[in-house]
């Protein structure tokens, strides 16, 4: 897909080069695929409004073509909430939501992102032509199964074995599958080569 262009949305750990989002960005650049990985502000106590404003600016700059969003953790909630109100010109072809937390349980420093599960699902669908959700069987930031979280969303859902947040803490530094997905592969998601379960 030579017209693919990608926006990556991180969670609350933006400056971790061992996180798979950073190698993914480099791999896309090596293939001359336009990619944007903005550092969202105030990650210790993030504001939905501030994150939304940055993400909207990035979507404005993304350009035309196969517009793709890849989001991790709190970035998945950011995408879903802002996507609910996007004008058609800013919507994307595809969105990959990795390790979504339980949105109705977001409290304290992330309370501005709190929403009902079905609100998150409706927003995710509204902003993208196709949505894929990937998570592990057990996630420290999710209080129900992935199936329960996404029930009624009408999206493509893949549950990977074991426990973890699909980040460096469970062995997901460089991770091959998200690149394959961006490039248009229909292969089912697979854990990273160094993956392990937090409860093993």
BELGI-V265074 format. One record per residue. PHI is phi as a letter, one per 20 degrees, with the letter a starting at -180 (* if undefined). NEAR is the number of other ideal C-beta (glycine too) atoms within 10 Angstrom. D_FIRST is the distance of its C-alpha to the first C-alpha in Angstrom with 2 decimals. Layout:
phi = {PHI & PHI}
near = {NEAR & NEAR}
d_first = {D_FIRST & D_FIRST}
This chain:
phi = {* & f & e & f & b & c & d & d & c & e & e & e & c & f & d & d & f & e & f & f & f & f & g & f & f & f & f & f & f & f & e & l & e & g & b & c & c & f & e & f & f & l & f & f & b & f & d & g & f & f & f & f & f & f & f & f & f & f & f & f & e & f & n & e & p & e & f & c & d & c & c & c & l & f & f & f & f & g & g & f & f & f & f & f & d & f & f & g & f & d & f & d & f & b & c & d & d & d & l & f & f & f & f & f & e & f & c & l & f & d & f & f & e & f & b & f & g & f & f & f & f & f & f & g & f & f & e & b & f & b & c & d & d & c & b & e & g & c & c & f & d & c & e & b & f & f & f & f & g & e & g & n & f & m & c & e & d & c & d & e & f & n & d & q & d & l & b & g & f & d & n & d & e & g & b & f & f & g & f & g & f & g & f & o & f & e & f & f & g & c & f & f & f & d & f & b & e & f & d & f}
near = {12 & 8 & 12 & 19 & 20 & 23 & 23 & 23 & 28 & 24 & 27 & 16 & 17 & 17 & 9 & 14 & 11 & 12 & 23 & 23 & 24 & 18 & 17 & 22 & 18 & 13 & 17 & 24 & 12 & 8 & 13 & 8 & 20 & 15 & 21 & 19 & 20 & 16 & 9 & 23 & 12 & 10 & 16 & 6 & 11 & 20 & 15 & 19 & 8 & 13 & 25 & 18 & 14 & 15 & 24 & 14 & 12 & 17 & 23 & 10 & 12 & 19 & 11 & 8 & 13 & 17 & 21 & 26 & 28 & 29 & 26 & 26 & 23 & 26 & 26 & 28 & 28 & 23 & 31 & 28 & 23 & 20 & 25 & 16 & 12 & 17 & 7 & 5 & 8 & 16 & 16 & 22 & 16 & 19 & 27 & 25 & 29 & 27 & 27 & 29 & 23 & 17 & 24 & 16 & 13 & 18 & 9 & 6 & 14 & 20 & 10 & 16 & 22 & 16 & 19 & 10 & 19 & 14 & 16 & 27 & 24 & 18 & 23 & 28 & 18 & 14 & 22 & 24 & 12 & 13 & 25 & 18 & 23 & 24 & 27 & 23 & 16 & 17 & 24 & 15 & 18 & 20 & 12 & 14 & 14 & 21 & 11 & 11 & 22 & 24 & 14 & 9 & 20 & 12 & 16 & 13 & 17 & 13 & 16 & 19 & 11 & 16 & 15 & 26 & 23 & 25 & 23 & 18 & 13 & 23 & 18 & 27 & 17 & 17 & 24 & 16 & 21 & 25 & 18 & 14 & 20 & 23 & 14 & 11 & 10 & 6 & 9 & 9 & 20 & 14 & 20 & 19 & 11 & 12 & 18 & 15 & 15 & 15 & 11 & 8}
d_first = {0.00 & 3.77 & 5.50 & 5.55 & 9.27 & 11.62 & 15.35 & 17.45 & 20.90 & 23.61 & 26.91 & 30.39 & 29.88 & 27.76 & 28.99 & 28.52 & 26.40 & 26.90 & 24.95 & 21.54 & 19.87 & 20.90 & 19.62 & 16.27 & 16.23 & 17.28 & 14.76 & 11.89 & 13.98 & 14.53 & 10.89 & 11.22 & 9.12 & 11.65 & 13.63 & 16.99 & 19.66 & 22.80 & 26.15 & 27.63 & 31.37 & 34.45 & 32.91 & 36.40 & 37.23 & 34.09 & 34.41 & 31.99 & 32.65 & 31.94 & 28.70 & 27.64 & 28.41 & 26.25 & 23.26 & 23.70 & 23.82 & 20.56 & 18.90 & 20.48 & 18.89 & 15.33 & 14.46 & 12.67 & 9.18 & 7.52 & 10.60 & 11.25 & 14.73 & 16.07 & 19.88 & 22.76 & 26.38 & 27.89 & 24.52 & 23.78 & 26.94 & 26.16 & 22.86 & 24.63 & 27.58 & 25.89 & 23.30 & 26.31 & 27.22 & 24.01 & 24.06 & 21.38 & 19.83 & 19.21 & 17.89 & 14.49 & 12.11 & 12.70 & 15.41 & 16.50 & 20.25 & 21.83 & 25.63 & 26.75 & 30.46 & 32.99 & 32.82 & 36.39 & 37.76 & 36.46 & 39.69 & 41.33 & 38.94 & 35.94 & 37.97 & 36.21 & 33.13 & 35.27 & 34.49 & 34.97 & 32.53 & 31.92 & 31.33 & 28.53 & 26.98 & 27.37 & 25.76 & 22.74 & 22.20 & 23.02 & 20.35 & 17.21 & 16.02 & 15.87 & 17.70 & 18.08 & 21.27 & 22.23 & 25.70 & 28.55 & 31.63 & 33.69 & 32.59 & 35.22 & 33.73 & 33.62 & 36.92 & 35.81 & 33.55 & 29.86 & 30.68 & 33.42 & 31.39 & 28.61 & 31.01 & 30.42 & 27.09 & 25.25 & 22.22 & 20.81 & 23.17 & 23.42 & 26.60 & 26.77 & 30.23 & 32.63 & 33.35 & 31.43 & 29.19 & 26.14 & 26.99 & 28.89 & 32.09 & 30.99 & 29.23 & 25.72 & 25.17 & 22.14 & 20.33 & 17.65 & 16.49 & 14.94 & 12.46 & 11.65 & 11.39 & 9.06 & 6.61 & 7.29 & 10.57 & 13.47 & 16.04 & 18.90 & 19.50 & 21.82 & 24.13 & 23.74 & 25.67 & 28.49 & 28.77 & 32.25 & 34.00 & 36.04 & 38.81 & 38.99}
